[in-house]
Amino acid sequence: MRRGGLTVRDCETIRSVFLGRDTANGTFMIEALGLENGCIPPDRHVTRRIVKRLHSFENPGLSIVDYVDRLLLTHRDDAAARWLPAAAAVHLAWDRLPLTNGTAPQVRSSRLRTEIDKLHNTLKGDDTAAIVDSLEKYLSRPALAPSAEWDAADQLLKRLRLIATREYFYWYARSSEWRRTPTTNHLFSVSIYNPAIICDDSRAIRRVAELFLAGQASDLNGEYALRGLLRIAEKYPDFPDLAERIAAKLGDSVSLRLEPFSIKYDREVVAPDNCTSAIQLISRQDASTR
């Protein structure tokens, strides 16, 4: 990178290369190297780190930590905001990431240090709400640093599994769906929401109902969602309508499920027993690995 920065043509050429690569790293490289919005002059500190890592075949995504740190140190908080969770995840997973050499960089900005410490403390604590809040930061948008963010989600899920198994069922399924990206071979199965559904998690029930109505789930999964909708329909205004639409799509095969005695038995006996069994299975699995 010469002292005057890149020309617009230089930027367009390099940008086209990164656009053809892995979309997550490409997003970072285009932004951090200043290859967008009229070829913004790059931050030379971060640029040197990225170019050095590219030439040494080290993971260029590691520079996300440097990038966010520099943004915050130069009072570009708005630009740093969306990268904060990714930077914390990269720092957390540093030794477990592919193509990594050396130790994680020293962080100088207090804001990034706070984010990193918060993630560490959440993983060591028993605050279910804090774990869920951290998971939501990652799962609410496409991963900006997939390997690191998947690792962070795995760590958070392991903690949630130990302290709040019913909540874990939903977030584990949500995480599986989040990981389903065009650049991976990770397969997502709608059935992974079933443990949360039998424990009457309204979020899982609604999600599978939507997937079924959109033609992205099997009739069996549609029936699971229907049973969940019927069990807790009185608690959610839109559930009776969803149940009616699913029943219409499934046809006569679920007519027995719509009978009051069947709904009552499912609500009072079948679902509670199955939910308890699912939770106990997790406990036995965890005990066998200790």
matplotlib code that plots the C-alpha trace (Angstrom):
import matplotlib.pyplot as plt

x = [0.0, 1.8, 1.7, -0.9, -3.4, -5.1, -6.5, -10.2, -9.1, -6.9, -9.9, -12.2, -9.8, -9.1, -12.8, -13.8, -11.3, -12.8, -16.4, -15.6, -14.4, -15.9, -18.6, -17.8, -14.1, -14.9, -17.3, -14.6, -11.7, -13.7, -14.6, -11.3, -9.2, -11.4, -12.6, -16.1, -17.9, -15.6, -12.4, -11.9, -8.2, -7.5, -6.4, -2.7, -2.3, -5.0, -4.0, -0.5, -1.9, -4.2, -1.6, 0.9, -1.6, -2.5, 1.2, 1.9, -1.3, -2.6, -6.4, -7.1, -10.3, -8.1, -7.6, -11.3, -10.0, -7.4, -10.0, -12.6, -10.0, -8.7, -12.3, -13.0, -9.7, -10.3, -13.8, -15.6, -18.0, -20.9, -18.7, -17.5, -20.9, -21.9, -18.4, -18.2, -19.7, -17.6, -14.4, -15.2, -15.8, -12.5, -10.6, -12.4, -11.7, -8.3, -6.4, -9.2, -9.5, -7.9, -4.7, -3.8, -0.4, 0.7, -1.5, -4.5, -3.6, -3.6, -6.8, -6.4, -10.0, -12.1, -15.2, -13.9, -12.3, -15.6, -17.3, -14.7, -14.9, -18.7, -18.6, -16.1, -18.1, -21.4, -19.8, -18.7, -22.0, -25.5, -27.4, -29.8, -30.9, -27.3, -26.5, -29.7, -28.8, -25.3, -26.7, -29.2, -26.4, -24.9, -28.0, -30.0, -27.9, -25.5, -22.2, -19.5, -16.7, -18.3, -15.7, -15.3, -19.0, -20.0, -17.4, -18.8, -22.4, -21.2, -19.7, -22.8, -25.0, -22.9, -23.4, -27.2, -27.6, -26.3, -28.4, -31.6, -32.2, -35.7, -34.3, -31.4, -33.7, -34.9, -31.6, -29.8, -32.4, -32.1, -28.3, -28.6, -30.8, -28.5, -25.5, -27.2, -25.3, -24.4, -20.7, -21.1, -22.3, -24.1, -27.5, -30.5, -33.4, -36.6, -37.1, -34.4, -37.1, -39.1, -37.7, -38.6, -42.0, -42.9, -41.9, -44.4, -41.9, -44.0, -41.1, -40.3, -43.9, -44.4, -41.2, -42.0, -45.6, -44.2, -41.7, -44.5, -46.8, -44.0, -43.4, -40.1, -41.1, -42.6, -46.2, -44.8, -43.2, -46.4, -48.3, -45.9, -46.4, -50.2, -50.2, -48.1, -50.4, -53.5, -52.0, -51.3, -53.6, -55.4, -52.2, -51.4, -54.0, -52.5, -52.2, -55.8, -55.5, -52.1, -53.6, -56.5, -54.3, -52.0, -54.9, -56.4, -53.1, -52.7, -56.3, -58.2, -55.0, -55.1, -58.9, -58.4, -55.9, -58.5, -60.9, -61.1, -60.3, -57.1, -55.9, -56.5, -54.7, -51.8, -51.6, -51.9, -50.1, -48.2, -46.3, -45.3, -44.1, -42.1, -40.7, -39.5, -38.0, -36.1, -34.7, -33.7, -31.9, -29.8, -28.9, -27.8, -25.7, -24.0, -23.4, -21.8, -19.3, -18.1]
y = [0.0, 3.1, 6.2, 7.9, 5.0, 3.1, 4.6, 4.0, 1.5, -0.3, -0.5, -1.8, -4.5, -5.8, -5.5, -7.7, -10.4, -10.4, -10.3, -13.7, -15.2, -16.4, -13.8, -13.3, -12.6, -10.6, -8.3, -7.6, -7.2, -4.8, -2.6, -2.8, -2.1, 0.8, -0.8, 0.7, 4.0, 5.7, 4.0, 5.4, 5.6, 2.6, 2.6, 1.8, 0.1, -2.4, -2.7, -3.8, -6.5, -7.8, -7.8, -9.5, -12.2, -12.7, -13.1, -15.5, -17.5, -16.6, -16.1, -12.5, -12.5, -12.3, -8.7, -8.0, -7.5, -4.9, -3.3, -2.8, -1.7, 1.0, 2.2, 2.7, 4.4, 6.8, 7.5, 5.8, 4.0, 3.8, 1.9, -0.4, -1.2, -4.1, -5.7, -5.7, -9.2, -10.6, -9.1, -10.5, -13.9, -13.8, -12.9, -15.6, -18.4, -17.2, -20.5, -22.6, -20.7, -22.1, -20.6, -18.8, -17.9, -16.2, -14.9, -12.7, -9.0, -6.6, -4.6, -0.9, 0.4, 0.1, -0.5, -3.6, -4.8, -4.5, -6.5, -9.3, -9.4, -9.5, -12.5, -14.3, -13.6, -14.7, -18.0, -18.5, -17.4, -18.7, -15.8, -17.4, -14.0, -12.9, -16.0, -15.6, -11.9, -12.9, -15.6, -13.2, -10.8, -13.5, -15.4, -12.3, -11.7, -13.6, -14.3, -11.7, -14.1, -17.6, -19.8, -17.5, -16.8, -20.4, -21.2, -18.5, -19.8, -23.3, -22.2, -20.2, -23.2, -25.5, -23.2, -22.8, -26.6, -27.0, -24.3, -24.0, -27.1, -26.1, -22.8, -24.6, -26.7, -23.6, -21.9, -25.0, -25.4, -21.7, -22.0, -24.9, -22.9, -19.9, -22.0, -23.0, -20.9, -21.3, -21.6, -24.6, -28.2, -27.9, -29.4, -28.0, -30.3, -28.7, -31.7, -30.2, -27.9, -30.8, -31.0, -27.3, -27.9, -30.7, -28.4, -25.9, -23.2, -20.8, -19.5, -23.0, -23.8, -20.5, -21.0, -24.6, -23.5, -20.8, -23.1, -25.7, -23.2, -21.9, -25.5, -25.9, -28.6, -32.1, -33.1, -34.8, -31.5, -29.7, -32.1, -31.4, -27.7, -28.2, -30.1, -27.4, -24.7, -26.5, -27.1, -23.4, -21.7, -19.7, -17.9, -16.4, -14.6, -15.7, -19.4, -20.5, -19.0, -20.7, -24.0, -23.7, -23.0, -26.0, -28.3, -27.3, -28.0, -31.4, -32.4, -35.4, -37.1, -34.8, -34.8, -36.8, -34.3, -31.5, -33.3, -31.7, -35.0, -35.4, -31.9, -32.3, -35.6, -34.2, -31.1, -32.8, -36.2, -36.7, -33.4, -33.1, -36.7, -36.2, -32.9, -34.4, -37.4, -35.0, -33.0, -36.2, -37.5, -34.3, -34.8, -38.4, -37.4, -34.7, -37.0, -39.6, -37.1, -35.7]
z = [0.0, -1.1, 1.1, -1.0, -0.6, -3.4, -6.6, -7.4, -10.1, -7.6, -5.2, -7.8, -8.9, -5.4, -4.4, -7.3, -6.0, -2.5, -3.8, -5.5, -2.3, 1.0, 1.7, 5.4, 4.9, 1.8, 3.7, 6.3, 3.8, 1.6, 4.6, 6.5, 3.4, 2.4, -0.8, -0.8, -0.8, -3.3, -2.1, 1.4, 2.4, 4.5, 8.1, 7.5, 10.9, 10.1, 6.5, 7.4, 9.7, 7.0, 4.2, 6.5, 7.4, 3.7, 2.7, 5.7, 4.9, 8.3, 8.8, 7.7, 9.8, 12.9, 12.0, 13.0, 16.5, 15.3, 13.1, 15.8, 18.3, 15.9, 15.1, 18.7, 19.5, 16.6, 17.9, 15.0, 17.4, 14.8, 12.3, 15.1, 16.6, 14.2, 14.5, 18.3, 18.9, 16.1, 17.5, 21.0, 19.4, 17.5, 20.7, 22.7, 20.1, 19.0, 19.8, 18.2, 14.9, 11.7, 10.4, 13.7, 14.9, 18.1, 20.9, 20.7, 20.3, 23.3, 23.2, 24.0, 23.7, 26.9, 24.9, 23.1, 26.4, 28.1, 25.3, 25.6, 29.4, 29.2, 26.9, 29.2, 32.3, 30.7, 29.8, 33.5, 35.0, 35.6, 34.2, 31.6, 30.3, 29.8, 27.8, 25.7, 25.1, 23.8, 21.6, 20.1, 19.1, 16.9, 15.7, 14.8, 11.6, 9.3, 10.8, 10.1, 11.4, 11.0, 12.6, 15.6, 16.0, 15.7, 18.4, 20.6, 20.1, 20.9, 24.2, 25.1, 24.3, 26.4, 29.4, 28.7, 28.4, 32.0, 33.6, 31.6, 29.4, 28.2, 27.0, 25.5, 23.3, 21.4, 21.0, 19.9, 17.1, 16.3, 16.1, 13.8, 11.4, 11.7, 10.6, 7.4, 4.9, 1.2, 2.1, 4.4, 4.2, 7.5, 7.0, 8.9, 9.9, 11.0, 13.3, 15.6, 16.9, 18.2, 21.8, 22.2, 20.7, 23.1, 25.9, 24.6, 23.5, 21.6, 19.6, 18.3, 17.6, 15.6, 13.7, 12.5, 11.8, 9.5, 7.8, 7.2, 5.7, 3.5, 2.2, 4.0, 6.5, 6.2, 7.1, 10.2, 11.4, 10.5, 12.8, 15.6, 15.2, 15.0, 18.3, 19.9, 18.6, 19.9, 23.4, 24.1, 21.7, 24.4, 25.3, 21.9, 19.7, 16.4, 17.3, 16.5, 13.0, 12.5, 13.7, 11.3, 8.3, 9.2, 9.7, 6.4, 4.7, 6.4, 5.6, 7.1, 8.4, 11.5, 12.2, 15.4, 16.7, 16.5, 18.9, 22.4, 24.3, 22.1, 22.7, 26.5, 26.7, 24.6, 26.9, 30.2, 29.6, 26.4, 26.1, 29.8, 29.8, 26.6, 27.8, 31.1, 29.2, 26.8, 29.8, 31.6, 28.4, 28.3, 32.0, 31.5, 28.5, 30.4, 33.4, 31.1, 29.8, 33.1]

ax = plt.figure().add_subplot(projection="3d")
ax.plot(x, y, z, "-o")
ax.set_aspect("equal")
plt.show()
